[in-house]
Every structure is written in C-alpha cells, then in structure tokens.
C-alpha cells in the first residue's frame, strides 16, 4: 500500500526545484535592478536638462521651485547644477 509522495527522492527533487526557483528569481531581480538603475540615470539626465532649460521659470515661481527641489532631493539630483 502506498502512503504518498515521500522518501528521499521526493525530498531531493523538492530541494532541487527550490534551488532552481531561487536562482531564477535572483537572475530576474538582478535584471530588474539593472534596468531600474538605467532608467533612473536617464531620468536624472533629462531632469538636469529640464532644470537648465527652465532655469528662469524655476527661479520666478516659488511653488514650482519648491516642488522641483523636493523631487530632485528624492532622487539625488542637484537642482543647482
């Protein structure tokens, strides 16, 4: 009479599957982190260009300047650059 899926073979199979899932998950996470880093760098570049282009508007409008500085601080961009 069979008692179910047990034994050393089943346990080893589960461990192997778990290790493969963890490895694949790490690879996906690394790829996502790399992609997000590239996107953040691109965003920083465009934000710096925007700041240069709209420098006079940023200086004139205090509310806009406050929001802009807050956004820059969150992502680590120097708004004065």
C-alpha positions as CSV (number, residue, x, y, z in Angstrom):
1,X,0.0,0.0,0.0
2,X,1.4,3.4,-1.0
3,X,1.4,6.2,1.6
4,X,2.1,9.2,-0.7
5,X,4.8,11.0,-2.4
6,X,7.6,10.7,0.1
7,X,11.0,9.4,0.5
8,X,14.5,10.7,-0.1
9,X,14.0,11.0,-3.9
10,X,11.0,13.3,-3.5
11,X,12.8,15.4,-0.9
12,X,15.8,15.8,-3.2
13,X,13.6,16.7,-6.1
14,X,11.9,19.4,-4.0
15,X,15.2,20.8,-2.9
16,X,16.5,20.9,-6.5
17,X,13.3,22.7,-7.7
18,X,13.5,25.2,-4.8
19,X,17.2,25.9,-5.7
20,X,16.3,26.4,-9.4
21,X,13.4,28.8,-8.5
22,X,15.7,30.8,-6.1
23,X,18.4,31.0,-8.8
24,X,15.9,32.2,-11.5
25,X,14.4,34.7,-9.0
26,X,17.8,36.1,-8.3
27,X,18.5,36.5,-12.0
28,X,15.2,38.2,-12.6
29,X,15.8,40.6,-9.6
30,X,19.3,41.4,-10.9
31,X,17.9,42.2,-14.3
32,X,15.2,44.4,-12.9
33,X,17.6,46.3,-10.6
34,X,19.9,46.9,-13.6
35,X,17.0,48.2,-15.7
36,X,15.8,50.5,-13.0
37,X,19.2,51.9,-12.5
38,X,19.5,52.7,-16.2
39,X,16.0,54.3,-16.1
40,X,17.0,56.4,-13.1
41,X,20.2,57.6,-14.7
42,X,18.2,58.5,-17.8
43,X,15.6,60.4,-15.8
44,X,18.4,62.3,-13.9
45,X,19.9,63.4,-17.2
46,X,16.6,64.6,-18.5
47,X,15.8,66.3,-15.2
48,X,19.1,68.2,-15.3
49,X,18.4,69.3,-18.9
50,X,14.9,70.4,-17.8
51,X,16.4,72.4,-15.0
52,X,18.9,74.1,-17.3
53,X,16.2,74.8,-19.9
54,X,13.6,76.2,-17.4
55,X,16.0,77.9,-15.0
56,X,14.2,81.3,-15.2
57,X,10.8,79.7,-14.5
58,X,12.2,77.8,-11.6
59,X,13.6,81.0,-10.1
60,X,10.5,83.0,-10.7
61,X,7.8,80.6,-9.3
62,X,8.3,79.8,-5.6
63,X,5.7,77.0,-5.6
64,X,7.2,75.3,-8.7
65,X,10.7,75.7,-7.3
66,X,9.7,74.0,-4.1
67,X,8.1,71.1,-5.8
68,X,11.1,70.8,-8.2
69,X,13.6,70.9,-5.3
70,X,11.7,68.3,-3.4
71,X,11.6,66.0,-6.4
72,X,15.3,66.5,-7.1
73,X,16.1,65.7,-3.4
74,X,14.2,62.4,-3.6
75,X,16.2,61.1,-6.5
76,X,19.6,62.6,-5.7
77,X,19.8,65.3,-8.4
78,X,21.4,68.6,-7.6
79,X,18.9,71.2,-8.8
80,X,21.5,73.9,-8.9
81,X,23.8,72.1,-11.3
